[in-house]
Each structure stands twice: as C-alpha cells, then as structure tokens.
Amino acid sequence: MNTADDGQLGAARRAVVDAARGLADDTAPFIEGVRQLAALSFEVSRLDHDPDFTLFVAVASEADHLPPHELRSQCAPAWLEQCDREARELEVLHRQQIRAACARLVGRFSS
C-alpha cells in the first residue's frame, strides 16, 4: 500500500469508529448509521463477508426501500409514516445486536 492508500484507510477506519459510536449511543439516526457502516465495510475490510459487518449489511438490505434523509422531502406524507413505522420496527428488532456489533467495531478499528 502507498501512503495515499494508508491515509484513505485511516480515514475510513476513523469513520467506522465515529459511526459505530454514534449508532451505539443513539446520537446517529438508526437506519442512516446502519447504512453508513454497511458501506464502510467495503473500504476497511478485504473480506467479502466480514462477520463484523454482516449485521449492518443485512439490516441495511432490509431497509433499502426506506428513503434516505435527503429524499424525504420528495415523499408523500402517508408513505413517510409507513416508512417511519418500519424503521422503528427494525430498530426495536435489531437494536441490541447492533449495539454489540458497534462495540466490536470500535474495539477493532480504534487502535
């Protein structure tokens, strides 16, 4: 790896730690945080199916039909209500496992 690659990897690792901490302490929106960590997995891991990121990828996949924050203004209010209900259900269902997975990511990438 060259220095530029090392710098990008370091920035991605810091982004993983920041996103995981935000998700674990509820300062980041649940679905957005999950999506961010799922996307970052491809930047920080050489594994096709990194077990530390599998849950984030799976939950992001379950939520792929939910509009991201920047597109919500273009959605019908009734659709947003349904999406918000589904997002809350996903959060309730996965919150405990997500927090544990966030702790593993912080431990792995903060050193």
Residue pairs with C-beta under 8 A, 6 or more apart in sequence:
1 9
8 43
9 43
9 44
12 40
12 43
12 44
13 44
13 109
14 109
15 36
15 40
15 43
16 37
16 40
16 44
16 105
16 109
17 105
17 106
17 109
17 110
19 28
19 33
19 36
19 37
19 40
20 37
20 101
20 102
20 103
20 105
20 106
20 109
21 27
21 102
21 106
22 28
22 33
23 30
23 33
23 34
23 37
23 98
23 99
23 102
24 98
24 99
24 102
24 103
24 106
28 36
29 69
30 87
30 90
30 91
30 95
30 98
31 60
31 63
31 66
31 87
31 90
31 91
32 68
32 69
34 56
34 59
34 60
34 63
34 98
35 60
35 63
35 68
37 53
37 56
37 102
37 105
38 53
38 56
38 57
38 59
38 60
40 53
41 50
41 52
41 53
41 56
41 57
44 109
45 52
45 53
52 101
52 104
52 105
52 108
53 105
55 94
55 97
55 98
55 101
56 98
56 101
59 90
59 94
59 98
62 90
63 86
63 87
63 90
65 83
66 83
66 86
66 87
67 74
67 75
67 80
67 83
72 80
75 83
